[in-house]
Amino acid sequence: MKRWVVGAFGVALLTACASRPTQIAYRPITIDARCEQREEDGFREDARLVVADDRVRTIDWRLWVGQRGSCRFALDDFRQTREKPQVELLAVDGSGCRLFVWQEPGRVTLAHTDCEARCTSGIYDEAWPVSFDSATGSCAVVP
């Protein structure tokens, strides 16, 4: 086999491997969800999320990091600023706290950023997002 053929094949193979993964097709988020769970390490959460066609109707989310403290997020404290590709809400108090809701195959996730003021001091780095099973609305099992 000629060198240029082998070289062309190698370039084609590397190009195929370097290409970006296929993007997940956009679908409007609609979910009526409730997740209440407690982990062995004391982490627990109680989260209620209702979204209809990318419009948030309900957020009432509290999470606890063991006995060290908690965080609280309620829809009345936010205004929705974006619908897609993910839902985004901004705190009305000017703190810069943002909530995000996005959908992946099999689950919908609710997350926060820059929201330290809504948590007990010293626990924010351990305040993880919550994921809901798209089909049942209960807590998602995240691998």
N, C-alpha and C positions, 0 to 999 in steps of 0.2 A: 504494500500500500504506500502511496506517495506521502511524503511528509506533510504537504499542504492539506491533504484530505484529513489526516489525523489531527493536525493543528486546527482545522476548521471545525471538526467534530468536537474537540476539546473546548473551543471558544463557545460553541453552541450549547454544550453541556453546562459550562460555567454560567452562561447567561441565563439559562433556564433555572438553575439553582439559585441565582442571585435575584430573580424577579420577586416582587412583593406577593404576599399571599392574597388570595382572592378576597375581596371585600364582602362583608356580610350585607345582604340586600336590606335596604331600609324598610321597616314596617312600623306603622304608628304604634305607640305603646298604649295598651289598654289592660289594666289589671286592678283587681280588688283583692288586696293582700293583707295578711296578718302573720307576723312572725314573732313568736314568743319562745325563747330557748335559754337554757342555762348550761354552760360548759363546766367541766370538772374543776377548772382553775378559778371558778367564781365569776368569770365573764358571763354576763347575761344581757338580753335585750328584749324589748317589747316594742315592736314597730308595726304601725298601721300605715298603708300606702294605698291610695286610690287615684288612678290616672285613667282618663277617658280620652282617646284620640290625642295623646300628647299634652293634654291639659290636666294639671294636677288639681285634684279635688280635695284630697286629704293627705296630710303628713302629720303623724304624731309618733315620734321616735324617741325612745329613751334607751340608753345603754349604760351598763355598769361595768367598771373594771375592778372586779373583785370587791373588796370592802373599801377600796381606796377612793372611790368617787364615781361620778356619772356625767353624762352629757345629755342634753335635751334639745330637741328640734321640733317645732310646731309650725304648721303652715301659716298661721296668723302673723308670724314674725318674718315672713318672706314674701317676695313678689316674683312671679315667673317672668324671666327675661328671654327665654329661648325655648323652642319646641323641638327642633331637630338640628343636627343628627342625634343629639341627646337633649333631654330636658334640663334646663338650668334655672335655678332660683337664687335670688340675691337677698340677703338680709336687709330689711327696711331700716335698720338702725345705723347704717353707714359703716358697719364694722368690716365689710368686705367678705364676710362669711358667705360661702356658696354651697348649695346642694345640687347634686347631679343625679339624674335618673337615666339609665341606659339599658338597652336590651341586647342580650346575646342569645344564641340558641339555647332554649330551655330555662332561661332565668332573666330576671329583671333586677338590677342592682341600684341601691340608693347609697350615695356616698357624700362626703363633705370635704371642704378644704377651707383653710384659714378661719377656723371656727373655735379656736382655743377658748375664747371668752364664754362659750356655751358649755364648757366642761369644768369640772373641779380641777384646780391647779395640779399640774404634774402628771396627768393621765392622758392628755390629748394624743400623744404618739402611739398609744395603745387602743385608741378608739377606731375600730375598723368599720368598713362598710357593711351593710346588710344586703343579702341577696334573697330573692323570692323565687319560688318555682313558678314558671310561667303558666303551667297547666292548672295547678292547684291553689296558688296564692299563698301557700305555706312557706316556711323556711326552706331555702334551697340547700341541697347538699353540694358543697363546693369542694372539689378534689384538692 
